[in-house]
Amino acid sequence: MTKLEELTALLVNEINDFKIEVEKLENIKNQINNTKIKMDLIEYKSIIEAHQKDMSLHLESINRFERRFENQIKQAKIYPVWAVVVFIVSILFGVISVVYVLLDK
């Protein structure tokens, strides 16, 4: 009978220990549920600000390139001015020559 008493006493002790551990876990669960997590955004804010500065610099360089490209397009000419003038003069000379030859006959 002493063995049975020892086993029941041991079982009662284990049940009490289990009950205490369950209560501790409930307390921890309540603490976790009541705890509010605050995020520290200072590092992220500085990273985002640096990224914004980089993006504004890139945007500015893209705008400069676009303006330069547009100016190049506006100033681009297929033929140089002297070649166009020589062509027009030669056409006029040819037309005048043909008219002169036709009127001279």
PDB file as gemmi writes it, atoms N, CA and C in Angstrom:
CRYST1    1.000    1.000    1.000  90.00  90.00  90.00 P 1                      
ATOM      1  N   MET A   1       0.818  -1.180   0.000  1.00  0.00           N  
ATOM      2  CA  MET A   1       0.000   0.000   0.000  1.00  0.00           C  
ATOM      3  C   MET A   1       0.868   1.252   0.000  1.00  0.00           C  
ATOM      4  N   THR A   2       2.003   1.140   0.551  1.00  0.00           N  
ATOM      5  CA  THR A   2       2.887   2.294   0.578  1.00  0.00           C  
ATOM      6  C   THR A   2       3.319   2.691  -0.825  1.00  0.00           C  
ATOM      7  N   LYS A   3       3.477   1.700  -1.685  1.00  0.00           N  
ATOM      8  CA  LYS A   3       3.822   2.015  -3.061  1.00  0.00           C  
ATOM      9  C   LYS A   3       2.711   2.828  -3.713  1.00  0.00           C  
ATOM     10  N   LEU A   4       1.464   2.416  -3.454  1.00  0.00           N  
ATOM     11  CA  LEU A   4       0.320   3.122  -4.018  1.00  0.00           C  
ATOM     12  C   LEU A   4       0.225   4.545  -3.469  1.00  0.00           C  
ATOM     13  N   GLU A   5       0.512   4.707  -2.223  1.00  0.00           N  
ATOM     14  CA  GLU A   5       0.505   6.036  -1.621  1.00  0.00           C  
ATOM     15  C   GLU A   5       1.625   6.907  -2.197  1.00  0.00           C  
ATOM     16  N   GLU A   6       2.775   6.309  -2.399  1.00  0.00           N  
ATOM     17  CA  GLU A   6       3.890   7.051  -2.977  1.00  0.00           C  
ATOM     18  C   GLU A   6       3.557   7.487  -4.416  1.00  0.00           C  
ATOM     19  N   LEU A   7       2.958   6.587  -5.155  1.00  0.00           N  
ATOM     20  CA  LEU A   7       2.585   6.911  -6.524  1.00  0.00           C  
ATOM     21  C   LEU A   7       1.532   8.007  -6.575  1.00  0.00           C  
ATOM     22  N   THR A   8       0.551   7.947  -5.696  1.00  0.00           N  
ATOM     23  CA  THR A   8      -0.481   8.985  -5.690  1.00  0.00           C  
ATOM     24  C   THR A   8       0.099  10.317  -5.248  1.00  0.00           C  
ATOM     25  N   ALA A   9       0.994  10.288  -4.258  1.00  0.00           N  
ATOM     26  CA  ALA A   9       1.636  11.526  -3.811  1.00  0.00           C  
ATOM     27  C   ALA A   9       2.470  12.112  -4.953  1.00  0.00           C  
ATOM     28  N   LEU A  10       3.189  11.244  -5.651  1.00  0.00           N  
ATOM     29  CA  LEU A  10       3.985  11.705  -6.783  1.00  0.00           C  
ATOM     30  C   LEU A  10       3.090  12.257  -7.884  1.00  0.00           C  
ATOM     31  N   LEU A  11       1.981  11.599  -8.142  1.00  0.00           N  
ATOM     32  CA  LEU A  11       1.030  12.051  -9.147  1.00  0.00           C  
ATOM     33  C   LEU A  11       0.412  13.398  -8.748  1.00  0.00           C  
ATOM     34  N   VAL A  12       0.087  13.548  -7.489  1.00  0.00           N  
ATOM     35  CA  VAL A  12      -0.473  14.811  -6.997  1.00  0.00           C  
ATOM     36  C   VAL A  12       0.563  15.933  -7.144  1.00  0.00           C  
ATOM     37  N   ASN A  13       1.813  15.665  -6.813  1.00  0.00           N  
ATOM     38  CA  ASN A  13       2.881  16.660  -6.956  1.00  0.00           C  
ATOM     39  C   ASN A  13       3.053  17.059  -8.425  1.00  0.00           C  
ATOM     40  N   GLU A  14       3.033  16.068  -9.303  1.00  0.00           N  
ATOM     41  CA  GLU A  14       3.183  16.360 -10.729  1.00  0.00           C  
ATOM     42  C   GLU A  14       2.001  17.183 -11.248  1.00  0.00           C  
ATOM     43  N   ILE A  15       0.802  16.854 -10.801  1.00  0.00           N  
ATOM     44  CA  ILE A  15      -0.383  17.608 -11.213  1.00  0.00           C  
ATOM     45  C   ILE A  15      -0.298  19.040 -10.706  1.00  0.00           C  
ATOM     46  N   ASN A  16       0.149  19.225  -9.469  1.00  0.00           N  
ATOM     47  CA  ASN A  16       0.303  20.579  -8.922  1.00  0.00           C  
ATOM     48  C   ASN A  16       1.365  21.364  -9.698  1.00  0.00           C  
ATOM     49  N   ASP A  17       2.492  20.713  -9.992  1.00  0.00           N  
ATOM     50  CA  ASP A  17       3.541  21.372 -10.788  1.00  0.00           C  
ATOM     51  C   ASP A  17       3.013  21.751 -12.177  1.00  0.00           C  
ATOM     52  N   PHE A  18       2.252  20.837 -12.784  1.00  0.00           N  
ATOM     53  CA  PHE A  18       1.682  21.106 -14.101  1.00  0.00           C  
ATOM     54  C   PHE A  18       0.726  22.294 -14.045  1.00  0.00           C  
ATOM     55  N   LYS A  19      -0.084  22.342 -12.965  1.00  0.00           N  
ATOM     56  CA  LYS A  19      -1.030  23.439 -12.800  1.00  0.00           C  
ATOM     57  C   LYS A  19      -0.284  24.771 -12.643  1.00  0.00           C  
ATOM     58  N   ILE A  20       0.788  24.762 -11.884  1.00  0.00           N  
ATOM     59  CA  ILE A  20       1.593  25.979 -11.685  1.00  0.00           C  
ATOM     60  C   ILE A  20       2.195  26.426 -13.015  1.00  0.00           C  
ATOM     61  N   GLU A  21       2.728  25.478 -13.797  1.00  0.00           N  
ATOM     62  CA  GLU A  21       3.329  25.809 -15.093  1.00  0.00           C  
ATOM     63  C   GLU A  21       2.284  26.351 -16.066  1.00  0.00           C  
ATOM     64  N   VAL A  22       1.067  25.774 -16.039  1.00  0.00           N  
ATOM     65  CA  VAL A  22      -0.006  26.267 -16.904  1.00  0.00           C  
ATOM     66  C   VAL A  22      -0.367  27.702 -16.515  1.00  0.00           C  
ATOM     67  N   GLU A  23      -0.415  27.996 -15.229  1.00  0.00           N  
ATOM     68  CA  GLU A  23      -0.709  29.355 -14.778  1.00  0.00           C  
ATOM     69  C   GLU A  23       0.389  30.329 -15.227  1.00  0.00           C  
ATOM     70  N   LYS A  24       1.650  29.883 -15.146  1.00  0.00           N  
ATOM     71  CA  LYS A  24       2.751  30.727 -15.609  1.00  0.00           C  
ATOM     72  C   LYS A  24       2.613  31.011 -17.109  1.00  0.00           C  
ATOM     73  N   LEU A  25       2.288  29.976 -17.865  1.00  0.00           N  
ATOM     74  CA  LEU A  25       2.102  30.151 -19.302  1.00  0.00           C  
ATOM     75  C   LEU A  25       0.940  31.098 -19.606  1.00  0.00           C  
ATOM     76  N   GLU A  26      -0.127  31.004 -18.824  1.00  0.00           N  
ATOM     77  CA  GLU A  26      -1.256  31.926 -19.023  1.00  0.00           C  
ATOM     78  C   GLU A  26      -0.832  33.361 -18.740  1.00  0.00           C  
ATOM     79  N   ASN A  27      -0.032  33.545 -17.695  1.00  0.00           N  
ATOM     80  CA  ASN A  27       0.467  34.893 -17.380  1.00  0.00           C  
ATOM     81  C   ASN A  27       1.341  35.431 -18.521  1.00  0.00           C  
ATOM     82  N   ILE A  28       2.211  34.565 -19.021  1.00  0.00           N  
ATOM     83  CA  ILE A  28       3.078  34.980 -20.127  1.00  0.00           C  
ATOM     84  C   ILE A  28       2.234  35.313 -21.357  1.00  0.00           C  
ATOM     85  N   LYS A  29       1.201  34.500 -21.623  1.00  0.00           N  
ATOM     86  CA  LYS A  29       0.327  34.755 -22.765  1.00  0.00           C  
ATOM     87  C   LYS A  29      -0.374  36.096 -22.602  1.00  0.00           C  
ATOM     88  N   ASN A  30      -0.861  36.384 -21.417  1.00  0.00           N  
ATOM     89  CA  ASN A  30      -1.521  37.670 -21.167  1.00  0.00           C  
ATOM     90  C   ASN A  30      -0.548  38.833 -21.343  1.00  0.00           C  
ATOM     91  N   GLN A  31       0.684  38.662 -20.882  1.00  0.00           N  
ATOM     92  CA  GLN A  31       1.692  39.711 -21.045  1.00  0.00           C  
ATOM     93  C   GLN A  31       1.986  39.945 -22.535  1.00  0.00           C  
ATOM     94  N   ILE A  32       2.080  38.852 -23.266  1.00  0.00           N  
ATOM     95  CA  ILE A  32       2.354  38.988 -24.704  1.00  0.00           C  
ATOM     96  C   ILE A  32       1.188  39.682 -25.397  1.00  0.00           C  
ATOM     97  N   ASN A  33      -0.032  39.315 -25.046  1.00  0.00           N  
ATOM     98  CA  ASN A  33      -1.203  39.952 -25.669  1.00  0.00           C  
ATOM     99  C   ASN A  33      -1.300  41.427 -25.310  1.00  0.00           C  
ATOM    100  N   ASN A  34      -0.879  41.800 -24.120  1.00  0.00           N  
ATOM    101  CA  ASN A  34      -0.962  43.194 -23.691  1.00  0.00           C  
ATOM    102  C   ASN A  34       0.229  44.031 -24.143  1.00  0.00           C  
ATOM    103  N   THR A  35       1.288  43.382 -24.567  1.00  0.00           N  
ATOM    104  CA  THR A  35       2.486  44.108 -24.986  1.00  0.00           C  
ATOM    105  C   THR A  35       2.279  44.667 -26.385  1.00  0.00           C  
ATOM    106  N   LYS A  36       2.560  45.943 -26.519  1.00  0.00           N  
ATOM    107  CA  LYS A  36       2.477  46.595 -27.821  1.00  0.00           C  
ATOM    108  C   LYS A  36       3.896  46.814 -28.329  1.00  0.00           C  
ATOM    109  N   ILE A  37       4.100  46.460 -29.563  1.00  0.00           N  
ATOM    110  CA  ILE A  37       5.427  46.561 -30.155  1.00  0.00           C  
ATOM    111  C   ILE A  37       5.538  47.906 -30.871  1.00  0.00           C  
ATOM    112  N   LYS A  38       6.557  48.634 -30.532  1.00  0.00           N  
ATOM    113  CA  LYS A  38       6.825  49.908 -31.191  1.00  0.00           C  
ATOM    114  C   LYS A  38       8.011  49.702 -32.125  1.00  0.00           C  
ATOM    115  N   MET A  39       7.832  50.148 -33.354  1.00  0.00           N  
ATOM    116  CA  MET A  39       8.902  49.983 -34.331  1.00  0.00           C  
ATOM    117  C   MET A  39       9.798  51.207 -34.322  1.00  0.00           C  
ATOM    118  N   ASP A  40      11.086  50.968 -34.424  1.00  0.00           N  
ATOM    119  CA  ASP A  40      12.050  52.048 -34.514  1.00  0.00           C  
ATOM    120  C   ASP A  40      12.319  52.305 -35.992  1.00  0.00           C  
ATOM    121  N   LEU A  41      11.804  53.416 -36.496  1.00  0.00           N  
ATOM    122  CA  LEU A  41      11.886  53.721 -37.921  1.00  0.00           C  
ATOM    123  C   LEU A  41      12.977  54.724 -38.264  1.00  0.00           C  
ATOM    124  N   ILE A  42      13.811  55.062 -37.306  1.00  0.00           N  
ATOM    125  CA  ILE A  42      14.832  56.076 -37.542  1.00  0.00           C  
ATOM    126  C   ILE A  42      15.802  55.621 -38.631  1.00  0.00           C  
ATOM    127  N   GLU A  43      16.251  54.365 -38.560  1.00  0.00           N  
ATOM    128  CA  GLU A  43      17.181  53.857 -39.576  1.00  0.00           C  
ATOM    129  C   GLU A  43      16.517  53.834 -40.946  1.00  0.00           C  
ATOM    130  N   TYR A  44      15.288  53.365 -40.991  1.00  0.00           N  
ATOM    131  CA  TYR A  44      14.585  53.293 -42.272  1.00  0.00           C  
ATOM    132  C   TYR A  44      14.321  54.683 -42.836  1.00  0.00           C  
ATOM    133  N   LYS A  45      14.038  55.627 -41.958  1.00  0.00           N  
ATOM    134  CA  LYS A  45      13.780  56.996 -42.413  1.00  0.00           C  
ATOM    135  C   LYS A  45      15.021  57.577 -43.070  1.00  0.00           C  
ATOM    136  N   SER A  46      16.186  57.354 -42.470  1.00  0.00           N  
ATOM    137  CA  SER A  46      17.418  57.881 -43.070  1.00  0.00           C  
ATOM    138  C   SER A  46      17.709  57.186 -44.399  1.00  0.00           C  
ATOM    139  N   ILE A  47      17.450  55.895 -44.492  1.00  0.00           N  
ATOM    140  CA  ILE A  47      17.663  55.168 -45.751  1.00  0.00           C  
ATOM    141  C   ILE A  47      16.724  55.693 -46.818  1.00  0.00           C  
ATOM    142  N   ILE A  48      15.476  55.929 -46.462  1.00  0.00           N  
ATOM    143  CA  ILE A  48      14.492  56.437 -47.426  1.00  0.00           C  
ATOM    144  C   ILE A  48      14.871  57.847 -47.873  1.00  0.00           C  
ATOM    145  N   GLU A  49      15.326  58.679 -46.951  1.00  0.00           N  
ATOM    146  CA  GLU A  49      15.738  60.036 -47.331  1.00  0.00           C  
ATOM    147  C   GLU A  49      16.923  60.004 -48.287  1.00  0.00           C  
ATOM    148  N   ALA A  50      17.885  59.121 -48.011  1.00  0.00           N  
ATOM    149  CA  ALA A  50      19.040  59.005 -48.910  1.00  0.00           C  
ATOM    150  C   ALA A  50      18.588  58.520 -50.288  1.00  0.00           C  
ATOM    151  N   HIS A  51      17.654  57.593 -50.294  1.00  0.00           N  
ATOM    152  CA  HIS A  51      17.129  57.084 -51.571  1.00  0.00           C  
ATOM    153  C   HIS A  51      16.384  58.183 -52.327  1.00  0.00           C  
ATOM    154  N   GLN A  52      15.631  59.000 -51.616  1.00  0.00           N  
ATOM    155  CA  GLN A  52      14.924  60.102 -52.263  1.00  0.00           C  
ATOM    156  C   GLN A  52      15.913  61.096 -52.878  1.00  0.00           C  
ATOM    157  N   LYS A  53      17.008  61.381 -52.170  1.00  0.00           N  
ATOM    158  CA  LYS A  53      18.019  62.285 -52.714  1.00  0.00           C  
ATOM    159  C   LYS A  53      18.626  61.687 -53.978  1.00  0.00           C  
ATOM    160  N   ASP A  54      18.946  60.395 -53.924  1.00  0.00           N  
ATOM    161  CA  ASP A  54      19.503  59.738 -55.113  1.00  0.00           C  
ATOM    162  C   ASP A  54      18.521  59.800 -56.272  1.00  0.00           C  
ATOM    163  N   MET A  55      17.267  59.542 -55.994  1.00  0.00           N  
ATOM    164  CA  MET A  55      16.268  59.547 -57.065  1.00  0.00           C  
ATOM    165  C   MET A  55      16.096  60.955 -57.633  1.00  0.00           C  
ATOM    166  N   SER A  56      16.134  61.975 -56.798  1.00  0.00           N  
ATOM    167  CA  SER A  56      16.002  63.339 -57.318  1.00  0.00           C  
ATOM    168  C   SER A  56      17.216  63.702 -58.169  1.00  0.00           C  
ATOM    169  N   LEU A  57      18.412  63.250 -57.779  1.00  0.00           N  
ATOM    170  CA  LEU A  57      19.598  63.501 -58.601  1.00  0.00           C  
ATOM    171  C   LEU A  57      19.490  62.788 -59.945  1.00  0.00           C  
ATOM    172  N   HIS A  58      19.016  61.554 -59.922  1.00  0.00           N  
ATOM    173  CA  HIS A  58      18.850  60.818 -61.169  1.00  0.00           C  
ATOM    174  C   HIS A  58      17.801  61.493 -62.062  1.00  0.00           C  
ATOM    175  N   LEU A  59      16.719  61.932 -61.465  1.00  0.00           N  
ATOM    176  CA  LEU A  59      15.672  62.599 -62.230  1.00  0.00           C  
ATOM    177  C   LEU A  59      16.204  63.890 -62.850  1.00  0.00           C  
ATOM    178  N   GLU A  60      16.987  64.609 -62.077  1.00  0.00           N  
ATOM    179  CA  GLU A  60      17.584  65.846 -62.575  1.00  0.00           C  
ATOM    180  C   GLU A  60      18.532  65.564 -63.746  1.00  0.00           C  
ATOM    181  N   SER A  61      19.347  64.529 -63.629  1.00  0.00           N  
ATOM    182  CA  SER A  61      20.267  64.204 -64.719  1.00  0.00           C  
ATOM    183  C   SER A  61      19.504  63.731 -65.954  1.00  0.00           C  
ATOM    184  N   ILE A  62      18.428  63.013 -65.765  1.00  0.00           N  
ATOM    185  CA  ILE A  62      17.600  62.580 -66.903  1.00  0.00           C  
ATOM    186  C   ILE A  62      16.981  63.791 -67.583  1.00  0.00           C  
ATOM    187  N   ASN A  63      16.500  64.751 -66.804  1.00  0.00           N  
ATOM    188  CA  ASN A  63      15.923  65.970 -67.385  1.00  0.00           C  
ATOM    189  C   ASN A  63      16.977  66.763 -68.154  1.00  0.00           C  
ATOM    190  N   ARG A  64      18.208  66.857 -67.625  1.00  0.00           N  
ATOM    191  CA  ARG A  64      19.288  67.553 -68.340  1.00  0.00           C  
ATOM    192  C   ARG A  64      19.594  66.848 -69.655  1.00  0.00           C  
ATOM    193  N   PHE A  65      19.675  65.525 -69.614  1.00  0.00           N  
ATOM    194  CA  PHE A  65      19.941  64.763 -70.830  1.00  0.00           C  
ATOM    195  C   PHE A  65      18.831  64.974 -71.859  1.00  0.00           C  
ATOM    196  N   GLU A  66      17.592  64.980 -71.378  1.00  0.00           N  
ATOM    197  CA  GLU A  66      16.459  65.184 -72.292  1.00  0.00           C  
ATOM    198  C   GLU A  66      16.509  66.563 -72.935  1.00  0.00           C  
ATOM    199  N   ARG A  67      16.829  67.596 -72.157  1.00  0.00           N  
ATOM    200  CA  ARG A  67      16.938  68.954 -72.717  1.00  0.00           C  
ATOM    201  C   ARG A  67      18.072  69.022 -73.744  1.00  0.00           C  
ATOM    202  N   ARG A  68      19.230  68.436 -73.410  1.00  0.00           N  
ATOM    203  CA  ARG A  68      20.352  68.421 -74.341  1.00  0.00           C  
ATOM    204  C   ARG A  68      19.988  67.693 -75.635  1.00  0.00           C  
ATOM    205  N   PHE A  69      19.304  66.566 -75.484  1.00  0.00           N  
ATOM    206  CA  PHE A  69      18.894  65.784 -76.648  1.00  0.00           C  
ATOM    207  C   PHE A  69      17.917  66.570 -77.516  1.00  0.00           C  
ATOM    208  N   GLU A  70      16.955  67.245 -76.885  1.00  0.00           N  
ATOM    209  CA  GLU A  70      16.002  68.056 -77.639  1.00  0.00           C  
ATOM    210  C   GLU A  70      16.711  69.195 -78.368  1.00  0.00           C  
ATOM    211  N   ASN A  71      17.685  69.836 -77.724  1.00  0.00           N  
ATOM    212  CA  ASN A  71      18.454  70.901 -78.378  1.00  0.00           C  
ATOM    213  C   ASN A  71      19.238  70.350 -79.561  1.00  0.00           C  
ATOM    214  N   GLN A  72      19.819  69.177 -79.396  1.00  0.00           N  
ATOM    215  CA  GLN A  72      20.559  68.558 -80.499  1.00  0.00           C  
ATOM    216  C   GLN A  72      19.632  68.266 -81.674  1.00  0.00           C  
ATOM    217  N   ILE A  73      18.419  67.782 -81.360  1.00  0.00           N  
ATOM    218  CA  ILE A  73      17.453  67.479 -82.425  1.00  0.00           C  
ATOM    219  C   ILE A  73      17.038  68.765 -83.140  1.00  0.00           C  
ATOM    220  N   LYS A  74      16.809  69.826 -82.367  1.00  0.00           N  
ATOM    221  CA  LYS A  74      16.411  71.100 -82.984  1.00  0.00           C  
ATOM    222  C   LYS A  74      17.517  71.654 -83.874  1.00  0.00           C  
ATOM    223  N   GLN A  75      18.749  71.485 -83.466  1.00  0.00           N  
ATOM    224  CA  GLN A  75      19.862  72.032 -84.221  1.00  0.00           C  
ATOM    225  C   GLN A  75      20.349  71.097 -85.327  1.00  0.00           C  
ATOM    226  N   ALA A  76      19.841  69.881 -85.338  1.00  0.00           N  
ATOM    227  CA  ALA A  76      20.298  68.912 -86.340  1.00  0.00           C  
ATOM    228  C   ALA A  76      19.785  69.298 -87.722  1.00  0.00           C  
ATOM    229  N   LYS A  77      20.662  69.205 -88.685  1.00  0.00           N  
ATOM    230  CA  LYS A  77      20.307  69.494 -90.067  1.00  0.00           C  
ATOM    231  C   LYS A  77      20.834  68.352 -90.913  1.00  0.00           C  
ATOM    232  N   ILE A  78      20.051  67.998 -91.947  1.00  0.00           N  
ATOM    233  CA  ILE A  78      20.465  66.886 -92.786  1.00  0.00           C  
ATOM    234  C   ILE A  78      21.625  67.312 -93.674  1.00  0.00           C  
ATOM    235  N   TYR A  79      21.505  68.518 -94.270  1.00  0.00           N  
ATOM    236  CA  TYR A  79      22.546  69.027 -95.143  1.00  0.00           C  
ATOM    237  C   TYR A  79      23.080  70.327 -94.567  1.00  0.00           C  
ATOM    238  N   PRO A  80      24.348  70.591 -94.750  1.00  0.00           N  
ATOM    239  CA  PRO A  80      24.879  71.884 -94.292  1.00  0.00           C  
ATOM    240  C   PRO A  80      24.320  73.017 -95.143  1.00  0.00           C  
ATOM    241  N   VAL A  81      24.317  74.203 -94.598  1.00  0.00           N  
ATOM    242  CA  VAL A  81      23.728  75.376 -95.249  1.00  0.00           C  
ATOM    243  C   VAL A  81      24.436  75.663 -96.569  1.00  0.00           C  
ATOM    244  N   TRP A  82      25.751  75.579 -96.614  1.00  0.00           N  
ATOM    245  CA  TRP A  82      26.480  75.892 -97.846  1.00  0.00           C  
ATOM    246  C   TRP A  82      26.097  74.943 -98.970  1.00  0.00           C  
ATOM    247  N   ALA A  83      25.835  73.648 -98.628  1.00  0.00           N  
ATOM    248  CA  ALA A  83      25.460  72.682 -99.664  1.00  0.00           C  
ATOM    249  C   ALA A  83      24.078  73.016-100.220  1.00  0.00           C  
ATOM    250  N   VAL A  84      23.172  73.447 -99.375  1.00  0.00           N  
ATOM    251  CA  VAL A  84      21.827  73.810 -99.828  1.00  0.00           C  
ATOM    252  C   VAL A  84      21.907  75.040-100.730  1.00  0.00           C  
ATOM    253  N   VAL A  85      22.703  76.021-100.352  1.00  0.00           N  
ATOM    254  CA  VAL A  85      22.841  77.238-101.156  1.00  0.00           C  
ATOM    255  C   VAL A  85      23.434  76.894-102.521  1.00  0.00           C  
ATOM    256  N   VAL A  86      24.473  76.077-102.564  1.00  0.00           N  
ATOM    257  CA  VAL A  86      25.091  75.686-103.835  1.00  0.00           C  
ATOM    258  C   VAL A  86      24.086  74.939-104.698  1.00  0.00           C  
ATOM    259  N   PHE A  87      23.296  74.079-104.102  1.00  0.00           N  
ATOM    260  CA  PHE A  87      22.292  73.325-104.856  1.00  0.00           C  
ATOM    261  C   PHE A  87      21.255  74.258-105.472  1.00  0.00           C  
ATOM    262  N   ILE A  88      20.744  75.196-104.667  1.00  0.00           N  
ATOM    263  CA  ILE A  88      19.730  76.137-105.176  1.00  0.00           C  
ATOM    264  C   ILE A  88      20.321  76.999-106.287  1.00  0.00           C  
ATOM    265  N   VAL A  89      21.548  77.467-106.115  1.00  0.00           N  
ATOM    266  CA  VAL A  89      22.192  78.291-107.138  1.00  0.00           C  
ATOM    267  C   VAL A  89      22.380  77.481-108.418  1.00  0.00           C  
ATOM    268  N   SER A  90      22.785  76.216-108.282  1.00  0.00           N  
ATOM    269  CA  SER A  90      22.977  75.397-109.486  1.00  0.00           C  
ATOM    270  C   SER A  90      21.655  75.118-110.187  1.00  0.00           C  
ATOM    271  N   ILE A  91      20.592  74.904-109.441  1.00  0.00           N  
ATOM    272  CA  ILE A  91      19.267  74.711-110.047  1.00  0.00           C  
ATOM    273  C   ILE A  91      18.852  75.980-110.785  1.00  0.00           C  
ATOM    274  N   LEU A  92      19.027  77.125-110.139  1.00  0.00           N  
ATOM    275  CA  LEU A  92      18.680  78.401-110.782  1.00  0.00           C  
ATOM    276  C   LEU A  92      19.529  78.611-112.039  1.00  0.00           C  
ATOM    277  N   PHE A  93      20.787  78.324-111.963  1.00  0.00           N  
ATOM    278  CA  PHE A  93      21.675  78.469-113.118  1.00  0.00           C  
ATOM    279  C   PHE A  93      21.231  77.547-114.254  1.00  0.00           C  
ATOM    280  N   GLY A  94      20.853  76.313-113.893  1.00  0.00           N  
ATOM    281  CA  GLY A  94      20.379  75.366-114.901  1.00  0.00           C  
ATOM    282  C   GLY A  94      19.094  75.820-115.553  1.00  0.00           C  
ATOM    283  N   VAL A  95      18.132  76.316-114.744  1.00  0.00           N  
ATOM    284  CA  VAL A  95      16.854  76.786-115.275  1.00  0.00           C  
ATOM    285  C   VAL A  95      17.080  78.000-116.170  1.00  0.00           C  
ATOM    286  N   ILE A  96      17.910  78.921-115.708  1.00  0.00           N  
ATOM    287  CA  ILE A  96      18.194  80.127-116.509  1.00  0.00           C  
ATOM    288  C   ILE A  96      18.878  79.730-117.822  1.00  0.00           C  
ATOM    289  N   SER A  97      19.779  78.772-117.761  1.00  0.00           N  
ATOM    290  CA  SER A  97      20.464  78.320-118.981  1.00  0.00           C  
ATOM    291  C   SER A  97      19.486  77.709-119.967  1.00  0.00           C  
ATOM    292  N   VAL A  98      18.576  76.876-119.477  1.00  0.00           N  
ATOM    293  CA  VAL A  98      17.585  76.233-120.344  1.00  0.00           C  
ATOM    294  C   VAL A  98      16.680  77.291-120.945  1.00  0.00           C  
ATOM    295  N   VAL A  99      16.225  78.242-120.134  1.00  0.00           N  
ATOM    296  CA  VAL A  99      15.357  79.299-120.636  1.00  0.00           C  
ATOM    297  C   VAL A  99      16.111  80.139-121.674  1.00  0.00           C  
ATOM    298  N   TYR A 100      17.348  80.436-121.433  1.00  0.00           N  
ATOM    299  CA  TYR A 100      18.160  81.230-122.372  1.00  0.00           C  
ATOM    300  C   TYR A 100      18.328  80.504-123.710  1.00  0.00           C  
ATOM    301  N   VAL A 101      18.578  79.192-123.604  1.00  0.00           N  
ATOM    302  CA  VAL A 101      18.760  78.407-124.836  1.00  0.00           C  
ATOM    303  C   VAL A 101      17.453  78.339-125.591  1.00  0.00           C  
ATOM    304  N   LEU A 102      16.331  78.179-124.914  1.00  0.00           N  
ATOM    305  CA  LEU A 102      15.054  78.092-125.585  1.00  0.00           C  
ATOM    306  C   LEU A 102      14.649  79.428-126.184  1.00  0.00           C  
ATOM    307  N   LEU A 103      14.921  80.511-125.527  1.00  0.00           N  
ATOM    308  CA  LEU A 103      14.551  81.832-126.043  1.00  0.00           C  
ATOM    309  C   LEU A 103      15.503  82.293-127.139  1.00  0.00           C  
ATOM    310  N   ASP A 104      16.700  81.779-127.142  1.00  0.00           N  
ATOM    311  CA  ASP A 104      17.700  82.185-128.116  1.00  0.00           C  
ATOM    312  C   ASP A 104      17.420  81.576-129.494  1.00  0.00           C  
ATOM    313  N   LYS A 105      16.721  80.539-129.575  1.00  0.00           N  
ATOM    314  CA  LYS A 105      16.433  79.883-130.846  1.00  0.00           C  
ATOM    315  C   LYS A 105      15.414  80.621-131.590  1.00  0.00           C  
TER     316      LYS A 105                                                      
END                                                                             
